[in-house]
Amino acid sequence: MLYKTAFWGALGKGDTMKREDGESMSKVISVTEMFGKDVFNDAVMRDRLPKSVYKKLKKTIEDGAELDPSIADVVAHAMKDWAIDHGATHFTHWFQPLTGVTAEKHDSFVSAPVEGRVIMEFSGKELIKGEPDASSFPSGGLRATFEARGYTVWDCTSPAFLKEDAIGVTLCIPTSFCSYKGEALDKKTPLLRSMQAINEQSLRILRLFGNTTAKRVNPSVGPEQEYFLVDRQKYLQRKDLIYTGRTLFGAMPPKGQEMDDHYFGIIRERIGAYMNDVNKELWKLGVPAKTQHNEAAPAQHELAPIYEGVNQAVDHNQLVMETLKKVAGRHGMACLLHEKPFAGVNGSGKHDNWSLTGDDGTNLLNPGDTPHENIQFLLVLACIIKAVDIHADLLRESASDVGNDHRLGANEAPPAIISIFLGEQLEDVIDQLCSTGEATHSKQGGTLKTGVDILPDLDKDATDRNRTSPFAFTGNKFEFRMVGSSDSIASPNTVLNTIVAEAFKEAADMLEKAEDFDMAVHDFIKETLAAHKRIIFNGNGYSDEWVAEAERRGLPNIRSMVDAIPALTTDKAVKLFEAFGVFTRAELESRSEVEYENYSKAINIEARTMYDMASKSIIPAVIKYTTQLASSIAAVKGVCQEADVSTQTELLIETSKLLAEIKTALARLLEVTEKAAAAEGGKVQALVYHSQVVPAMEALRAPVDQLEMIVDKELWPMPSYGDLIFEV
């Protein structure tokens, strides 16, 4: 909590705050001293490296130049000494394979013993390149299972850092991961390629308007991370949470989120202590964690960082997710990152705030006070609108995962239809351009008057916000709201960078040749906006009317992950990615296969978990309950024939009926799951899981959730929703 930190900062070092009862509340947290202490950052490099080596490495980082091999040993030695000074015994090439999580193989600094003694060594070769077993990671057919060689390659643009946990202190070196033949087997490599593409094309746009100061343009990203916290002991009593990350059964509690009393509510002490630890861990790792609050649902929270370069933002978000889970265990809790851990309760996403920033401070998405006069901004805006319209299917696919199928389009998250929200001000400017050929004014916000004399009048923005839009302009950035809470943000940002690079290139190709630039850019903006205006929608994305309107406009409505995956391998997508060297056709086809396989595996695990829970826990509990009911009826009738046992009898009949439904649904689920498991792999198998197994799972859940509301709570074999989201 930054407000608290600021308060502590006013106290002297080592001071404590006293409560009214005289007990100390907390020790002072010095964020400035803590921040980045576990990072081999610029300050550390400047201090530990020879000046000439530092300059060469800095140039590599800033200019995107190739690393000079001659400095590798010097950098490695300095990095090793720094790490050892901080207690490190091992190093690892930290990378992001297609599993969706980070991977690391630890090697100690220990060299071969001589005369019973060892020397701590770390070479430039070890720094630059590692060699994990590529056959053990998903490749989608890029690698044969018997071909094991893969390489991790140091990404010096993302600083090395230290991780401290039960295993000790480890030096983590961010790396790319590729096959023996150079194919990307990870999420970082395509991201870095896309950054090269957007940088080159953005600079062309800036040069058109006379900007010669900017040498690099990088996307800046701030991902908002949502998550749930539940008590660990209750978590361990739910096999579905353990195996799948979400509850496969569960009736709604009497109270959910309908009172809107959790959102931005007071943070409870247990949660506050957890957030405090998370902040400290992240700050030490150089992650600029800034905002924390309760989200809409009970037990749901959010953490958001300050914007930073997309490569670091991706790496830092992976660290955020790891840290949220790790620290939760220390506090007797479990962190749930699944997009929909509780049916009927608000799910979790990850808003990806994206902008384009030059190294001279230029933000290409800053409209200024008079957007209608800002031709550079209007050109950039027109290109982005065009890119999103043409490649809406790719953008939707980049946010696809199994968990997001439960969230998108559920009136709690963006609809599955891609559209752009611009707000009244920009929409009015576009309307002027499209209708009259020129924009002469921009709507202004005016003054916000509260009607309270003591409160100051405030400047009011010219545009309200729209929480239902999947891709919304929010002042000087776009907010892509579809991304799932458990997902890496690498894929959506790779897509965003590449599709916008394509639009910039097409604009620059035409405008660089124009004899009359002013007229050409004016016509290009007008024609582009008119051609792609259909993607702009400022209304209620949750309404049924929008679904019908989107269909009329010809916008794709891709409802599931299985339906989204084909977008990766269309001729349009292959042409796009190959043109900018981001993906080859083979790399795209491999990712398509990996995603189909991931979907099938995830649904298979969920289905088998349901079968296991229902057959081993739920059915026995219901039988026990029905036996008790039958015994009660018999006992009462044995004592008094005239006694009314209609309630027990009705409960017995209803329970037995639902039990029979469970048995039937269970048999059906087993049948279709075995059918899906035996199906041909890839798309064919994924479609069987989607069309047959998922409905069978829903059919099993329905009677179980009804029985949870009937069976004695003492007999029910798992904690309820109420237990999980309100008792933490």
C-alpha distance (Angstrom), angle and dihedral (degrees) to the residues before:
residue distance angle dihedral
M1 . . .
L2 3.79 . .
Y3 3.79 95.7 .
K4 3.78 88.2 59.1
T5 3.77 92.3 46.4
A6 3.79 90.8 52.5
F7 3.79 89.5 53.2
W8 3.76 92.7 50.3
G9 3.76 89.0 48.5
A10 3.79 88.8 66.0
L11 3.81 89.6 62.3
G12 3.77 124.0 81.8
K13 3.80 119.6 -97.7
G14 3.74 110.7 -78.6
D15 3.80 94.0 14.6
T16 3.76 120.9 135.4
M17 3.75 132.3 -152.8
K18 3.81 115.8 -119.2
R19 3.77 123.9 -140.7
E20 3.77 120.2 -141.4
D21 3.82 89.4 -98.0
G22 3.79 90.0 57.8
E23 3.82 96.4 -109.4
S24 3.81 117.8 130.5
M25 3.80 114.8 -112.1
S26 3.75 104.7 -159.9
K27 3.76 145.3 -28.7
V28 3.75 120.9 -101.8
I29 3.79 114.7 -89.3
S30 3.77 113.5 -148.3
V31 3.79 103.2 -159.4
T32 3.79 92.3 -178.8
E33 3.81 91.9 57.2
M34 3.79 93.1 41.9
F35 3.78 100.2 44.4
G36 3.77 113.9 104.6
K37 3.80 94.8 -7.7
D38 3.82 90.0 135.3
V39 3.82 94.5 46.5
F40 3.80 128.9 94.2
N41 3.78 88.0 -137.5
D42 3.77 135.0 161.3
A43 3.80 94.0 -80.0
V44 3.80 92.1 51.8
M45 3.80 92.6 46.0
R46 3.80 91.6 49.6
D47 3.79 90.0 50.6
R48 3.81 98.8 43.9
L49 3.79 104.9 33.5
P50 3.83 127.5 74.7
K51 3.81 108.9 -102.5
S52 3.81 94.0 -112.3
V53 3.81 92.8 49.8
Y54 3.80 91.6 46.0
K55 3.84 90.8 52.6
K56 3.80 92.6 50.2
L57 3.81 93.0 47.8
K58 3.80 91.5 45.3
K59 3.80 90.7 52.1
T60 3.79 89.9 51.1
I61 3.79 90.9 52.3
E62 3.80 97.2 43.9
D63 3.79 100.2 38.7
G64 3.77 98.8 35.1
A65 3.79 89.1 -122.1
E66 3.79 124.1 158.4
L67 3.78 114.6 -87.7
D68 3.80 114.7 -102.2
P69 3.84 104.3 -122.9
S70 3.81 90.2 -151.6
I71 3.82 91.6 72.0
A72 3.81 97.0 44.9
D73 3.82 95.8 91.4
V74 3.79 92.4 48.6
V75 3.80 92.3 49.4
A76 3.80 91.5 45.7
H77 3.82 91.8 51.2
A78 3.80 92.6 49.7
M79 3.80 92.0 45.3
K80 3.82 91.0 50.1
D81 3.81 94.0 48.9
W82 3.81 91.2 48.4
A83 3.80 91.8 48.5
I84 3.81 93.4 47.7
D85 3.81 90.2 48.4
H86 3.81 85.7 58.7
G87 3.80 93.7 49.8
A88 3.82 100.7 -94.1
T89 3.80 118.7 153.8
H90 3.81 99.6 169.7
F91 3.78 140.4 37.3
T92 3.79 131.0 -152.3
H93 3.77 138.5 -170.5
W94 3.81 99.9 -123.5
F95 3.80 111.7 -151.8
Q96 3.79 143.1 161.7
P97 3.81 113.1 -125.9
L98 3.79 124.1 -175.6
T99 3.81 90.7 -87.4
G100 3.80 88.9 89.1
V101 3.81 94.6 -119.0
T102 3.80 133.2 80.4
A103 3.78 121.5 -92.6
E104 3.78 130.4 -151.4
K105 3.81 137.4 175.7
H106 3.79 113.6 -165.0
D107 3.81 123.8 -139.0
S108 3.78 122.6 -179.2
F109 3.79 123.4 -127.7
V110 3.82 87.5 -125.0
S111 3.81 115.3 122.9
A112 3.81 127.4 -156.6
P113 3.84 108.8 -63.2
V114 3.79 117.9 -106.2
E115 3.79 116.7 -165.3
G116 3.75 89.8 -14.4
R117 3.80 94.5 -53.8
V118 3.79 131.4 102.9
I119 3.78 132.9 -149.7
M120 3.81 121.4 -144.6
E121 3.81 105.6 -123.4
F122 3.78 137.2 176.2
S123 3.80 120.7 169.8
G124 3.77 133.7 -158.2
K125 3.79 88.3 -114.0
E126 3.81 90.7 56.4
L127 3.80 90.0 47.7
I128 3.79 96.0 51.0
K129 3.80 101.6 39.2
G130 3.78 138.8 27.4
E131 3.78 131.5 175.7
P132 3.83 117.3 -140.6
D133 3.79 122.6 171.5
A134 3.79 103.6 -88.3
S135 3.80 93.4 -169.1
S136 3.81 90.4 68.5
F137 3.81 93.5 63.0
P138 3.82 129.6 68.2
S139 3.78 112.4 -88.9
G140 3.81 103.5 161.1
G141 3.78 92.2 -130.5
L142 3.81 96.7 -45.4
R143 3.78 88.3 115.5
A144 3.78 129.5 35.0
T145 3.79 111.8 -125.3
F146 3.79 91.1 -114.0
E147 3.82 92.5 53.1
A148 3.75 103.3 86.8
R149 3.79 108.2 166.1
G150 3.79 117.3 111.2
Y151 3.79 133.3 155.3
T152 3.77 134.7 -138.0
V153 3.81 112.7 -154.8
W154 3.81 124.0 -161.1
D155 3.80 114.4 -108.0
C156 3.80 100.9 -154.2
T157 3.82 91.9 -175.5
S158 3.81 89.1 74.0
P159 3.81 111.1 57.5
A160 3.79 123.6 -120.9
F161 3.78 115.8 -111.8
L162 3.80 143.3 -174.1
K163 3.79 125.1 -110.7
E164 3.77 117.9 -159.6
D165 3.79 121.0 -165.1
A166 3.79 140.9 123.4
I167 3.81 91.5 -55.8
G168 3.83 90.7 58.1
V169 3.80 131.7 -111.7
T170 3.79 117.7 -30.4
L171 3.80 129.7 -172.2
C172 3.82 106.4 -131.4
I173 3.80 117.5 -157.0
P174 3.84 113.6 -165.8
T175 3.78 108.8 -130.9
S176 3.76 145.0 171.3
F177 3.79 118.5 -120.1
C178 3.77 122.3 -142.3
S179 3.79 139.6 161.7
Y180 3.77 127.9 -104.6
K181 3.82 87.7 -95.1
G182 3.79 93.9 49.1
E183 3.82 99.9 -102.5
A184 3.80 114.6 146.7
L185 3.82 111.1 -107.5
D186 3.77 94.8 175.6
K187 3.79 144.8 51.9
K188 3.80 98.4 -110.9
T189 3.81 99.8 61.2
P190 3.84 95.8 58.8
L191 3.80 89.0 43.7
L192 3.81 91.3 55.2
R193 3.81 90.0 47.2
S194 3.81 90.5 51.5
M195 3.80 90.3 49.6
Q196 3.79 89.1 56.7
A197 3.80 89.9 51.1
I198 3.82 96.8 49.0
N199 3.80 91.5 44.2
E200 3.80 93.6 54.0
Q201 3.79 95.2 46.3
S202 3.83 95.0 41.5
L203 3.79 90.4 54.6
R204 3.81 89.1 53.5
I205 3.82 89.0 55.1
L206 3.81 92.2 48.5
R207 3.80 92.1 48.1
L208 3.80 89.8 54.5
F209 3.80 87.6 63.3
G210 3.78 95.2 45.6
N211 3.80 99.9 -98.8
T212 3.80 107.3 147.4
T213 3.80 97.8 156.0
A214 3.80 98.8 74.1
K215 3.79 112.3 86.4
R216 3.80 97.4 174.2
V217 3.79 137.4 21.9
N218 3.77 118.7 -159.8
P219 3.78 131.6 177.5
S220 3.79 112.9 -110.2
V221 3.77 116.5 -148.4
G222 3.79 136.5 -171.7
P223 3.84 113.3 -174.9
E224 3.81 117.3 -161.0
Q225 3.82 108.6 -144.9
E226 3.81 119.8 -150.7
Y227 3.80 122.7 -168.2
F228 3.80 145.0 158.6
L229 3.81 128.1 -125.0
V230 3.80 122.5 -153.6
D231 3.76 133.2 172.1
R232 3.80 109.7 -86.7
Q233 3.78 95.9 -136.2
K234 3.79 90.5 54.3
Y235 3.80 89.5 44.2
L236 3.81 90.5 56.1
Q237 3.81 89.6 55.5
R238 3.79 91.3 60.1
K239 3.81 112.6 76.2
D240 3.80 89.8 -174.1
L241 3.80 92.1 59.6
I242 3.80 91.2 46.3
Y243 3.82 96.0 48.7
T244 3.81 103.0 31.4
G245 3.81 109.0 16.8
R246 3.81 92.4 -121.1
T247 3.78 139.0 71.9
L248 3.79 111.8 -100.2
F249 3.81 92.3 -172.0
G250 3.76 131.0 31.4
A251 3.79 140.8 125.5
M252 3.79 119.3 -134.1
P253 3.81 115.7 -99.0
P254 3.83 120.8 -123.0
K255 3.79 88.6 -99.3
G256 3.79 126.2 38.1
Q257 3.79 125.7 155.9
E258 3.79 97.3 -55.1
M259 3.82 93.3 110.4
D260 3.84 90.9 58.6
D261 3.79 87.9 -140.7
H262 3.80 98.0 129.1
Y263 3.80 99.8 56.6
F264 3.81 108.4 98.7
G265 3.79 87.7 -10.6
I266 3.78 126.2 149.2
I267 3.80 110.3 -64.9
R268 3.79 109.7 -122.5
E269 3.80 118.2 -124.4
R270 3.80 96.0 -111.2
I271 3.79 90.5 51.3
G272 3.80 91.5 42.2
A273 3.80 91.5 54.4
Y274 3.79 88.8 50.4
M275 3.82 93.0 48.9
N276 3.80 90.0 48.3
D277 3.81 90.7 55.3
V278 3.81 91.9 45.2
N279 3.80 91.1 52.1
K280 3.78 92.9 50.4
E281 3.80 92.5 48.7
L282 3.79 92.1 48.7
W283 3.79 95.7 44.2
K284 3.80 90.1 53.3
L285 3.82 87.4 53.8
G286 3.80 91.5 51.5
V287 3.81 93.9 -109.1
P288 3.83 106.7 146.0
A289 3.81 96.0 -137.3
K290 3.79 106.3 -179.7
T291 3.81 117.0 155.1
Q292 3.81 128.8 47.5
H293 3.79 129.7 169.9
N294 3.77 146.7 139.3
E295 3.79 112.2 -82.1
A296 3.80 128.3 -142.7
A297 3.81 99.4 -78.9
P298 3.80 127.9 61.9
A299 3.83 109.9 -92.8
Q300 3.82 90.4 14.3
H301 3.82 121.8 121.9
E302 3.78 141.7 170.4
L303 3.80 136.9 -140.6
A304 3.79 122.8 -169.8
P305 3.81 130.7 -176.0
I306 3.78 132.8 -150.6
Y307 3.81 114.1 -93.4
E308 3.79 117.7 -87.5
G309 3.79 139.1 161.8
V310 3.79 111.4 -54.6
N311 3.81 95.9 -117.1
Q312 3.79 93.0 54.4
A313 3.82 90.8 39.7
V314 3.82 90.2 57.1
D315 3.81 92.4 48.0
H316 3.79 92.0 44.8
N317 3.79 93.0 49.7
Q318 3.80 89.1 55.2
L319 3.81 87.6 52.3
V320 3.81 90.4 47.7
M321 3.80 91.5 55.4
E322 3.81 92.2 46.0
T323 3.80 91.5 47.9
L324 3.81 94.5 47.7
K325 3.80 89.7 55.8
K326 3.81 96.3 41.0
V327 3.80 96.5 48.9
A328 3.81 92.7 45.0
G329 3.83 89.2 65.2
R330 3.81 90.7 56.1
H331 3.79 89.8 57.2
G332 3.79 96.9 47.1
M333 3.80 92.8 -103.2
A334 3.78 139.7 109.3
C335 3.79 122.8 -133.8
L336 3.82 115.5 -139.4
L337 3.79 115.4 -155.8
H338 3.81 95.8 172.3
E339 3.80 114.0 124.1
K340 3.80 92.9 -125.7
P341 3.81 112.6 18.0
F342 3.81 92.4 157.9
A343 3.81 124.4 39.2
G344 3.80 112.3 -130.1
V345 3.80 92.0 18.6
N346 3.80 124.5 101.0
G347 3.82 110.3 -84.6
S348 3.79 129.6 -138.2
G349 3.77 128.9 -105.6
K350 3.74 139.1 166.3
H351 3.81 118.0 -124.7
D352 3.79 109.1 -145.9
N353 3.82 108.6 -150.3
W354 3.80 107.1 -159.8
S355 3.80 132.0 -174.5
L356 3.80 138.6 153.1
T357 3.79 117.2 -117.7
G358 3.79 130.2 -179.0
D359 3.79 123.4 -143.9
D360 3.82 87.1 -114.4
G361 3.82 90.6 62.5
T362 3.82 96.2 -98.8
N363 3.81 114.0 147.1
L364 3.79 107.4 -159.2
L365 3.80 89.6 -159.2
N366 3.80 97.0 55.2
P367 3.83 107.0 111.6
G368 3.81 95.5 -170.0
D369 3.80 123.0 -146.4
T370 3.81 93.8 -58.1
P371 3.81 108.5 38.5
H372 3.80 92.4 175.5
E373 3.83 88.6 66.2
N374 3.81 95.9 43.2
I375 3.79 100.3 91.5
Q376 3.80 94.6 174.0
F377 3.79 90.8 54.9
L378 3.81 92.5 46.1
L379 3.80 90.3 51.9
V380 3.81 91.8 49.7
L381 3.81 90.2 46.4
A382 3.81 92.7 49.3
C383 3.81 90.6 50.4
I384 3.81 92.8 50.4
I385 3.81 92.0 48.0
K386 3.80 88.8 50.6
A387 3.81 92.5 47.8
V388 3.81 94.1 50.2
D389 3.80 92.7 46.1
I390 3.80 94.9 49.6
H391 3.80 94.8 42.3
A392 3.81 102.1 32.8
D393 3.80 89.7 126.6
L394 3.83 92.0 55.6
L395 3.78 92.5 47.8
R396 3.79 90.3 49.8
E397 3.81 90.5 48.7
S398 3.81 91.6 51.5
A399 3.82 88.6 64.0
S400 3.79 95.4 45.5
D401 3.75 122.3 120.6
V402 3.79 136.0 136.6
G403 3.79 94.2 -98.1
N404 3.79 94.0 48.7
D405 3.81 89.9 61.1
H406 3.82 86.8 72.9
R407 3.80 92.9 49.1
L408 3.81 113.7 37.6
G409 3.76 113.0 87.8
A410 3.80 93.3 12.2
N411 3.83 97.9 115.9
E412 3.80 90.5 -105.6
A413 3.78 98.4 73.9
P414 3.77 135.6 26.8
P415 3.79 116.9 -60.0
A416 3.78 117.5 -102.8
I417 3.82 87.6 -109.7
I418 3.80 113.7 94.4
S419 3.80 113.1 -131.0
I420 3.80 136.4 150.7
F421 3.79 126.0 -121.8
L422 3.79 114.6 -156.1
G423 3.77 103.7 163.2
E424 3.77 132.0 -126.5
Q425 3.79 96.8 -66.8
L426 3.80 98.3 54.0
E427 3.78 94.2 35.5
D428 3.80 88.6 55.6
V429 3.83 91.0 50.4
I430 3.80 90.2 50.6
D431 3.80 91.8 47.6
Q432 3.79 89.2 53.3
L433 3.80 92.3 50.2
C434 3.80 94.3 47.0
S435 3.81 96.7 44.0
T436 3.79 103.9 37.7
G437 3.79 103.5 16.5
E438 3.79 94.8 -115.7
A439 3.80 140.4 57.5
T440 3.80 115.2 -132.8
H441 3.80 103.3 174.2
S442 3.80 145.6 15.8
K443 3.80 124.8 -138.6
Q444 3.78 111.9 -111.6
G445 3.74 127.3 -145.9
G446 3.77 100.5 -129.1
T447 3.78 123.4 -166.9
L448 3.79 129.3 -39.1
K449 3.79 111.4 -139.1
T450 3.78 117.5 -166.7
G451 3.79 97.2 -170.0
V452 3.81 90.3 -124.2
D453 3.80 114.0 114.0
I454 3.78 95.5 -150.3
L455 3.84 92.9 53.7
P456 3.81 117.3 79.9
D457 3.78 122.5 -119.8
L458 3.81 110.5 -105.7
D459 3.78 134.7 -148.3
K460 3.78 107.1 -107.1
D461 3.79 122.2 -144.0
A462 3.77 116.1 -116.9
T463 3.79 91.3 -125.4
D464 3.78 136.5 44.6
R465 3.82 122.8 -138.5
N466 3.81 126.0 -102.7
R467 3.79 114.3 -149.2
T468 3.81 94.3 -172.4
S469 3.79 97.4 61.3
P470 3.82 117.9 103.5
F471 3.83 93.1 -153.6
A472 3.77 112.5 28.6
F473 3.79 132.7 173.8
T474 3.79 107.8 -132.7
G475 3.79 106.6 -177.1
N476 3.82 105.3 -69.7
K477 3.81 102.9 3.8
F478 3.77 143.8 39.5
E479 3.77 120.1 -111.4
F480 3.81 113.6 -147.9
R481 3.80 102.4 -161.1
M482 3.78 102.6 179.6
V483 3.79 99.2 81.4
G484 3.80 114.6 116.7
S485 3.79 120.3 -119.2
S486 3.82 94.3 -120.4
D487 3.81 95.8 44.2
S488 3.76 130.4 102.0
I489 3.80 110.7 -113.3
A490 3.80 89.6 -140.8
S491 3.81 95.7 92.2
P492 3.83 99.0 50.6
N493 3.79 91.4 45.6
T494 3.80 92.1 47.4
V495 3.81 88.4 54.3
L496 3.81 94.0 44.1
N497 3.79 92.6 49.7
T498 3.79 93.5 48.2
I499 3.80 100.3 44.5
V500 3.80 91.4 47.9
A501 3.82 90.5 46.6
E502 3.80 88.1 55.9
A503 3.80 92.5 51.1
F504 3.82 91.4 46.6
K505 3.80 90.8 50.0
E506 3.79 93.1 51.8
A507 3.81 90.3 49.2
A508 3.81 93.8 46.2
D509 3.81 92.9 46.0
M510 3.77 89.9 57.7
L511 3.81 100.6 36.6
E512 3.81 96.2 47.0
K513 3.80 88.6 62.3
A514 3.81 96.1 44.2
E515 3.80 117.1 119.7
D516 3.80 91.8 -156.4
F517 3.80 105.0 36.6
D518 3.81 96.6 -177.4
M519 3.79 93.1 53.5
A520 3.81 93.2 41.1
V521 3.80 94.9 51.3
H522 3.80 91.2 45.7
D523 3.81 91.7 51.9
F524 3.81 92.5 43.8
I525 3.82 92.7 52.9
K526 3.80 92.6 46.7
E527 3.81 95.0 46.4
T528 3.81 94.0 44.1
L529 3.79 93.6 49.7
A530 3.80 92.1 46.6
A531 3.81 91.7 49.7
H532 3.80 95.3 49.1
K533 3.79 103.4 29.8
R534 3.81 89.8 112.0
I535 3.82 91.0 79.2
I536 3.83 92.1 61.5
F537 3.80 114.6 94.9
N538 3.80 124.9 161.1
G539 3.80 98.8 175.7
N540 3.80 136.8 88.1
G541 3.80 108.3 -49.8
Y542 3.82 90.6 -168.7
S543 3.81 94.8 63.3
D544 3.80 124.3 104.6
E545 3.79 87.0 -134.1
W546 3.80 90.6 64.6
V547 3.80 91.6 54.1
A548 3.79 89.6 55.5
E549 3.81 92.4 42.6
A550 3.82 92.1 49.7
E551 3.79 90.1 52.4
R552 3.80 89.8 50.4
R553 3.81 89.4 51.9
G554 3.79 91.3 50.5
L555 3.81 95.7 -115.0
P556 3.82 115.8 152.7
N557 3.81 118.4 -110.9
I558 3.81 103.5 -160.2
R559 3.80 106.0 -178.4
S560 3.80 103.6 -178.3
M561 3.77 143.7 32.0
V562 3.79 91.4 -113.9
D563 3.79 90.5 55.0
A564 3.82 91.6 46.5
I565 3.81 100.1 51.8
P566 3.85 96.5 75.0
A567 3.82 88.5 67.6
L568 3.81 88.2 75.5
T569 3.78 95.2 66.4
T570 3.80 105.2 37.0
D571 3.79 116.3 125.2
K572 3.81 87.1 -112.8
A573 3.82 92.3 56.0
V574 3.80 94.7 44.2
K575 3.81 91.1 50.3
L576 3.80 91.2 49.0
F577 3.80 97.9 49.2
E578 3.79 96.4 39.3
A579 3.81 91.5 50.3
F580 3.80 90.1 61.0
G581 3.79 97.6 34.3
V582 3.81 92.8 -117.6
F583 3.82 97.4 123.2
T584 3.76 134.5 0.9
R585 3.79 119.6 -139.0
A586 3.80 88.4 -104.8
E587 3.82 91.6 52.8
L588 3.81 91.1 49.6
E589 3.80 92.5 48.4
S590 3.80 89.6 48.7
R591 3.79 92.1 53.2
S592 3.77 90.4 48.6
E593 3.79 89.8 54.6
V594 3.80 92.3 45.8
E595 3.80 91.5 52.5
Y596 3.82 93.7 48.2
E597 3.79 88.6 48.7
N598 3.82 92.5 47.7
Y599 3.79 90.9 50.9
S600 3.80 92.9 50.2
K601 3.79 93.0 46.8
A602 3.80 93.4 48.1
I603 3.81 94.5 49.8
N604 3.81 91.1 43.9
I605 3.81 90.8 54.4
E606 3.81 91.0 47.3
A607 3.80 92.8 49.1
R608 3.80 93.8 48.2
T609 3.79 91.0 45.8
M610 3.80 89.6 53.8
Y611 3.79 90.4 49.3
D612 3.79 91.4 49.4
M613 3.81 94.4 47.7
A614 3.79 94.8 44.6
S615 3.80 96.9 46.3
K616 3.81 98.8 39.4
S617 3.79 103.2 33.9
I618 3.79 116.3 10.1
I619 3.83 101.1 44.5
P620 3.84 93.0 46.1
A621 3.82 90.0 49.5
V622 3.81 92.2 50.3
I623 3.81 91.8 46.8
K624 3.77 89.3 51.9
Y625 3.79 90.1 50.9
T626 3.82 93.5 48.4
T627 3.80 89.4 48.3
Q628 3.79 89.5 53.8
L629 3.80 90.2 49.5
A630 3.80 91.7 49.8
S631 3.79 91.3 47.5
S632 3.81 89.8 49.1
I633 3.81 91.9 51.7
A634 3.79 92.4 47.5
A635 3.81 93.3 45.7
V636 3.82 94.6 48.7
K637 3.81 92.5 45.8
G638 3.78 90.0 47.8
V639 3.75 91.4 57.1
C640 3.78 99.1 36.3
Q641 3.79 123.1 13.6
E642 3.80 91.4 -169.2
A643 3.84 94.1 56.0
D644 3.81 116.5 116.1
V645 3.80 109.6 -116.5
S646 3.79 95.3 162.8
T647 3.82 93.1 117.0
Q648 3.81 93.2 53.3
T649 3.79 90.1 43.9
E650 3.82 93.6 50.8
L651 3.78 90.5 47.8
L652 3.80 90.6 49.3
I653 3.81 92.1 50.0
E654 3.82 93.3 46.4
T655 3.78 93.6 44.8
S656 3.78 92.9 47.6
K657 3.80 90.7 48.9
L658 3.82 91.8 51.9
L659 3.79 90.0 45.1
A660 3.78 89.6 56.0
E661 3.81 89.6 49.7
I662 3.80 89.5 52.9
K663 3.79 90.8 51.8
T664 3.80 92.2 50.4
A665 3.80 93.1 45.3
L666 3.79 90.7 46.7
A667 3.79 92.0 54.5
R668 3.80 90.6 48.2
L669 3.82 91.7 49.4
L670 3.80 91.8 51.4
E671 3.79 91.0 48.4
V672 3.81 96.8 51.5
T673 3.81 93.5 40.0
E674 3.79 90.7 55.8
K675 3.81 89.1 46.0
A676 3.81 91.1 51.9
A677 3.80 92.6 46.1
A678 3.81 89.6 53.9
A679 3.82 94.4 47.1
E680 3.76 123.7 105.8
G681 3.81 109.7 -83.1
G682 3.78 129.8 -109.9
K683 3.78 120.4 32.0
V684 3.81 95.1 -7.2
Q685 3.79 92.8 56.4
A686 3.80 94.2 42.6
L687 3.80 90.4 53.2
V688 3.82 91.3 53.3
Y689 3.79 90.8 51.1
H690 3.81 90.8 47.2
S691 3.80 98.6 44.5
Q692 3.82 100.9 35.8
V693 3.80 113.0 16.0
V694 3.81 97.3 45.6
P695 3.86 93.5 52.7
A696 3.83 89.2 46.2
M697 3.80 89.5 53.7
E698 3.80 90.5 51.2
A699 3.81 90.2 49.4
L700 3.82 90.7 54.1
R701 3.77 94.0 46.4
A702 3.82 95.7 54.4
P703 3.86 98.9 67.6
V704 3.82 92.1 37.7
D705 3.80 92.0 55.9
Q706 3.81 89.9 48.0
L707 3.80 90.7 51.9
E708 3.79 91.9 50.9
M709 3.81 87.1 65.8
I710 3.82 91.4 51.9
V711 3.81 108.0 36.6
D712 3.79 120.1 85.8
K713 3.82 107.9 -90.2
E714 3.81 89.9 -132.2
L715 3.78 89.0 59.9
W716 3.80 97.9 43.7
P717 3.82 106.0 105.4
M718 3.81 100.7 -138.8
P719 3.82 141.6 37.6
S720 3.79 114.7 -87.1
Y721 3.79 128.1 -124.1
G722 3.78 88.6 -99.6
D723 3.80 90.8 53.7
L724 3.80 91.9 49.7
I725 3.80 103.7 44.1
F726 3.80 101.6 31.7
E727 3.82 101.9 36.6
V728 3.77 102.6 62.6
